[in-house]
Amino acid sequence: MDRLDQLLDAAAPLLNRVDEVLATIGAPEGHDVWAELRRVRLLPGDAARAVAALHPASILDAVPELRADARAYADLADALPLAGSWSGEAAEAYEAARRRAAEHLNGGPDSLGSRMEATADLADDLTDWMIRTRDDLAVTLAEASLSTEAITLTGGDHPPDTQAAAAATLGAVLLRTIADSYDRAEGLLDGSTALQTPLLV
């Protein structure tokens, strides 16, 4: 359990209240929260719980195996025997096939070995992104929990427009943090589109 998990448990009543007010009373017209709601397409509490569901350890655990597979492809490519004392058309055909197989296993950016390494690199990047995203949200949630808006929403009986303004302000801050983090993730995935292209055998 990290800081976000601890804060999320403590802040659950506040997040539930923010979601309830936004869903029932709404937010002031033209408030920043509307733009952030369009970006994330979730209420702040639901969005925070979605971030909390990110588990970097599960991806990080796969990285050593991916890198080991990449090394295995390289070793296999190196182990393919040369034609040796053969000669003639059969030897030439074998050598052409051997080179194709070696290149397919570990011969360039589209080889199996390179794909494995690139996948491992992506897994490392996504792990770092998840950790940063969780940390960023934890900081924002801690600040939000100590704000005057949090006091307005969880203590006392305030007019609906005051509650709406407080929920909108907290919601905008939380959603902006999450949306900015997810924009960074989209950049990572856009940079890995080559991994989605099937290899030609």
Summary of the structure (lengths in Angstrom):
residues: 201
radius of gyration: 26.1
end to end distance: 44.7
largest distance: 93.3
contacts: 599
relative contact order: 0.18
helix: 78%
strand: 0%
